[in-house]
Amino acid sequence: MRPVLVAGNWKMHTTVKSAVELAASVVRGLEADPRLRVAVCPPFPYLLPVAEVLRGSPVGLGAQNLYPKPEGAFTGEVSPAMLRDCGCQYVIVGHSERRHVLGESDAFINEKVLAGLAAGLTVIFCIGETLAERDAGLTHAVLDRQLTNGLAGVADDAWSRLVIAYEPVWAIGTGRNATPDQAQDAQAFVRRRVAQLASAAVADNLIIQYGGSVKPDNAASLLSQPDVDGALVGGASLKADQFLAIVRAAV
């Protein structure tokens, strides 16, 4: 049985004080379950103080982005090695806000995927279609392109450290979420495509999260789908009680 991963993407929110308090509340409220994995992804400036709070707990630390070089003259960027040095186990790559707001291409995202995996991080690779693409019946075509281009060159022994997060762009921060059937359809397609790109065994063991306005009141119906293996949570991860309710719904 695949493990379930629930990760909180705090985006550009929190302060040192509120980040530490939020992380501590998640640690205190988490109930142990052998199938469950939980992570939080604070902004870069708060990785170290949050890492201290999480030390010795079952909650993993993730970053929201990386730059795909080990070091160098890249002002303002953060390398995979720096993330590891801060205690990160996870990194989010290819989030729709990076694709559609900051203009990151499939090729650049692929560089990030490969760099994160090479550094020993578990990469949460985000994919998803816009509303116009869904309305045009292009959901599977868009996911196919993002998977094929974004995961090109992933080594056979690196797939076990890859997580895919299906996040329909039209459902992120809008209050509108995919129905359970829509989520299941997209995520089953992802699993089938990964079987072609890698192997059936890799696809069977792959964690595929759903993201996009996941809240306590819709989490159970989404996460009960056979190909939904957890959630990448945005706004609801900023409140410990809501995030923990989603974690409980996942198991």
N, C-alpha and C positions, 0 to 999 in steps of 0.2 A: 504494500500500500504506500502511495506517495505521501511524503510529509506535506503539511500545510504551512505556508509562509504568509504571515501578515506583517507588512512593513508600513511604517508611517513616514510619509514625505512631508516634512514641515515647511518646505519651500522657503520663501523669504519672510519668515515669521520668527517670533520669539526674541528675547534678550538673553543675556547670560543667566540672569536670575530665573526667568520663566522657563528657559530651556532645562535648567537643572531641576527645577521643581516638577516639570512635566515628566522628565525621565524618571525621577524618583517615584512619582505616583504610578507610572507604568510598572516599574519594578515591584513596588509594594502590592499592586493589585493583580499581578499575573499569577494565574493558577497553573501549576506544572502539568504538562501533558506530553507523553513521549512522542506524539505525532506532530507536535506544534513547534514552529519556529517563529520568533517575533524579532523585529528589528525596528529601529528608529533612525531617521536620516535628517539630522539637524543641518542648518547652514554651516559653511566652512568655519566661521570664527568660533563656533561653539562645540566643535568636535571634541576637543581635549577636555573641557569641563564635563561634558556629557559622558565621555569615555570613563571618567573617574566614577561617576554615579553608577554606570553599568558594570563596572569591574566586579567579577565574581558572580554576576547574575546571568540568567539564561537569555537576556535581551541582547541582541547583536547591534553593532554600530554600523551605520551606512553613511555614505556621502551622496550628494545629489548630482555629482558630475565629476569629470576628470579631464585632464589634457593628455593626449596620447604620446607623450615623450617622457623619458626618465628624468631629465633635468635640462636646463639650458636657459637661453635668453628669451623667455616667454612671459613677459610682464603680466602679472595678475592671474596667472594660471596655477593649477595645482596638479602635481603628478601622481600617478598611482603609488609610487614609493612613499610619497608624503602621506597619502591616505593610510597606507599600512603602518607607517610610523606613528600615526595618531590613534591607531587601534581599530581601524575600520576592517570589517569583514565583507561588507557589501558596498556596491556603488550602483547608482541609477544611471543608465545611459540611454539616450535617444528619447527622452520624454517629449511629449508633443509640444510643450512650451519651448524646448530647445529647438525642435524642428521648425515650428511655425512662427514663433516670435523672434528667435535668434538665428534662424536660417540655416541650421545644420543639415547637411546633406546625408544621404544614405552612406556615401563613401567615407565621410568624416566620422560618422557614427560607427561604422565598421572598424575604423582605426582605434576608436575608443574601446570597443568591445574587445578587440584582440589585445590591446595594451592592459586593460583591466584583468583579463584572464591570465595573461603572462605574468602579472605581478602577484597572482595568487588570490585575487579578490573574487567574490561571487558577484557576477554582473547581472543586474536586473535590467533586461533589455526591453524597452517599451516600444510598442507598435500600436497602430490604430488609424481609423479612417475619419475623415471629416464628414459633416452632415451632407454636404453636396455629393461626396463620393458614395455615401450610403444610399442617398436618394436615387443616384444614378445606377445602383446595382453593382458598384465596383468594390464592395467591401473585400471580397476574397482576392481580387486582383491587387488591391493596395497592400493587403497583408502579405501576399505572395512576394511582391516586389521588396517590401521592407525586410522580410525574412531572408530572401535570397541574397540581397545586397548587403544587408547588415550583418549577416552571419557567415559571409564568405571567408574561408580560410580558418575557421575554428577547428582546432586540432581534436582528434578523436578523444584524447584524454582530458580535454577541457570542457566537454559538454556537461559533465557532472557539476560544474560550478557556474552553470548558466541558468537563469530564471527568465522566463518571458512574461511580461505584463501586457495583456491586451487592454488598452485604454481607448475606447472610442472617443475621438477628440470632441465630438458634440456632447459628451456627457461629463467632461471634466470641468468642475466648478460651476456648472450650469444648474444643478439641482435636478437635471434630467438624467436618468440612468438607463442603460440597456435593460430590456426585460430578461428574465432568466433564460428564456429560449434564445434570444439574440446573443447573449453572452455564451451560451453553450454552443451554438452554431459556429461562432467565430473561433472559439477556443478548440473545438473539435477539428476545425479546418487547420489551425496552427499545428496541432499534434500530428495530423496526417502529413502536413508539409514537412515537418521536422523528421518524420520517419523516412521521407524521401531524401532529405538533405544529409541525414546522418544514418540512422538505423531505427528499426522498430523498437529495439531495446532502449535506445536513447529516448525516443518519443514516449514510451511507456513510463519512464522514470522522470520525465521532465516536469518541473513545477511550472504551471501556467496560472498566473494571477489574473484577477479582474480588477480594473481600476476605473473610476469615473463616478463620482458622487456616491460612493459607498457609505452608508450610514447604518446605525443600529437597526433601524426599522426595515431595511431591505437586504441586510447582509445575509440572513439565513436563507432566503429564497435564492439569492445569487450563488452563495457558496455551497449550496446543496447539489449543484449541477455536477455531473460526473467528470467533466473536464476542467472544472474551476477548482484550483488548488490553493486558494487563499486570495488575498487582496492587497493591492497597493493603495493606501488610503491617504487622501489629501486633507481637506479641511477638518474632517472628523478626528484626525490624529492629533489635532492641537488641543483636544480636551480628553484628559485621561479616561474619564468615565465612558465617553463615547467610543474611544479606541478600544478599550478593554471589552466593551460590549460586543464589538465586531470580532475581536479575538475569540470570545466565548462562542459566538455564532459559528465561527469557522470549524470548531471541533464538536 
